[in-house]
């Protein structure tokens, strides 16, 4: 027994290393595989408060760009207003259209922390469960897809960015509707991604839009980017892989919209049932 | 004694702030990202007990993790760094020759020793950190490039800060 104690005290550095290393790895693995909301992330009080302060300071530097974006978006929305159409029928009456039911609602939020240069990037936004955000909702900006919600606290959420090892989005070519899956590849370039597993019969062309498909958690047709290279060297498999130039500039992200899908619970419930029956 | 503690506490906060609010946003060509905050562990005094060293490394790692949204990742890398530090110092430095709690700084230990010390420790930290983050052998070539280039960037910043606080040798 005494010898054991002497042994442990002599090599205490190694034993301390083992203890701390194992606890660190346990925290790391747990957070990753079970996606549990621990308090060690940027939604806790201290980190989110600090990030909010710094982002307030930073936002002054990009006011001009944000304004430009808003004006552009306003103009696009104004184009869709009824008042901006010339009415060529003579009689006018109001019709309550019941064939459409609103499926998607958008919650606007401000980005308070962001990164683009890690293998797995996360974005922290200043809206949380109090605003109706839950885990798994899609996030877009006015340029295109941003990511999906990973953790929520009452006032903040962490978004898994498109620039993440595990992000896979069901996407399609805008013109021909050929399906594929979009992911971010290993060269850590925040401006390009990869559209993989497109059917070989598809004929994509340079500059064609890649948008979200109907099978994704986003509304169909949200922009992801344009095709920049028809024969990508990355990706594997027998199918077609093309490089995609992202339409969102992640390093300049300021405001995003979280998508609330009103039928999400119904849909996932149905799909879960289907799985149970198999 | 109390002076050493206060200096280290200030250094902890300054380095974490610098890392999280400034260096987090910096990359060169998607390859080189600096992690200057490990300078805190490098500059802890020689005489620090091992328990405290590992505990501080763990806490520093978790603090940075909280801001990076990667709980445990930096903590694991920092604890490994602490072990390498203990081994390196026990091999290269004679323990008994010191008085008044010296720290392994550039000005005290000279350029050659500090440079080797920083290179080896930073390489271990970055290698472990990047590989644990990617956790895929298929990207190993790219990851290794990132490790080497990031180490160069981090070292550059370390030497800069070492020269910034350079004081003439006050060895007795």
Boltz contact constraints between the chains, C-beta under 6 A:
constraints:
  - contact:
      token1: [A, 12]
      token2: [B, 50]
      max_distance: 6.0
  - contact:
      token1: [A, 13]
      token2: [B, 50]
      max_distance: 6.0
  - contact:
      token1: [A, 13]
      token2: [B, 86]
      max_distance: 6.0
  - contact:
      token1: [A, 16]
      token2: [B, 50]
      max_distance: 6.0
  - contact:
      token1: [A, 16]
      token2: [B, 54]
      max_distance: 6.0
  - contact:
      token1: [A, 17]
      token2: [B, 83]
      max_distance: 6.0
  - contact:
      token1: [A, 20]
      token2: [B, 54]
      max_distance: 6.0
  - contact:
      token1: [A, 20]
      token2: [B, 58]
      max_distance: 6.0
  - contact:
      token1: [A, 20]
      token2: [B, 79]
      max_distance: 6.0
  - contact:
      token1: [A, 21]
      token2: [B, 76]
      max_distance: 6.0
  - contact:
      token1: [A, 21]
      token2: [B, 79]
      max_distance: 6.0
  - contact:
      token1: [A, 24]
      token2: [B, 72]
      max_distance: 6.0
  - contact:
      token1: [A, 24]
      token2: [B, 75]
      max_distance: 6.0
  - contact:
      token1: [A, 24]
      token2: [B, 76]
      max_distance: 6.0
  - contact:
      token1: [A, 24]
      token2: [B, 79]
      max_distance: 6.0
  - contact:
      token1: [A, 25]
      token2: [B, 76]
      max_distance: 6.0
  - contact:
      token1: [A, 27]
      token2: [B, 71]
      max_distance: 6.0
  - contact:
      token1: [A, 27]
      token2: [B, 72]
      max_distance: 6.0
  - contact:
      token1: [A, 28]
      token2: [B, 72]
      max_distance: 6.0
  - contact:
      token1: [A, 28]
      token2: [B, 73]
      max_distance: 6.0
  - contact:
      token1: [A, 31]
      token2: [B, 71]
      max_distance: 6.0
  - contact:
      token1: [A, 38]
      token2: [B, 71]
      max_distance: 6.0
  - contact:
      token1: [A, 40]
      token2: [B, 65]
      max_distance: 6.0
  - contact:
      token1: [A, 40]
      token2: [B, 66]
      max_distance: 6.0
  - contact:
      token1: [A, 40]
      token2: [B, 71]
      max_distance: 6.0
  - contact:
      token1: [A, 41]
      token2: [B, 69]
      max_distance: 6.0
  - contact:
      token1: [A, 42]
      token2: [B, 69]
      max_distance: 6.0
  - contact:
      token1: [A, 47]
      token2: [B, 66]
      max_distance: 6.0
  - contact:
      token1: [A, 47]
      token2: [B, 67]
      max_distance: 6.0
  - contact:
      token1: [A, 54]
      token2: [B, 21]
      max_distance: 6.0
  - contact:
      token1: [A, 115]
      token2: [B, 24]
      max_distance: 6.0
  - contact:
      token1: [A, 117]
      token2: [B, 27]
      max_distance: 6.0
  - contact:
      token1: [A, 117]
      token2: [B, 33]
      max_distance: 6.0
  - contact:
      token1: [A, 119]
      token2: [B, 133]
      max_distance: 6.0
  - contact:
      token1: [A, 119]
      token2: [B, 134]
      max_distance: 6.0
  - contact:
      token1: [A, 122]
      token2: [B, 69]
      max_distance: 6.0
  - contact:
      token1: [A, 158]
      token2: [B, 69]
      max_distance: 6.0
  - contact:
      token1: [A, 186]
      token2: [B, 139]
      max_distance: 6.0
  - contact:
      token1: [A, 186]
      token2: [B, 142]
      max_distance: 6.0
  - contact:
      token1: [A, 188]
      token2: [B, 30]
      max_distance: 6.0
  - contact:
      token1: [A, 189]
      token2: [B, 30]
      max_distance: 6.0
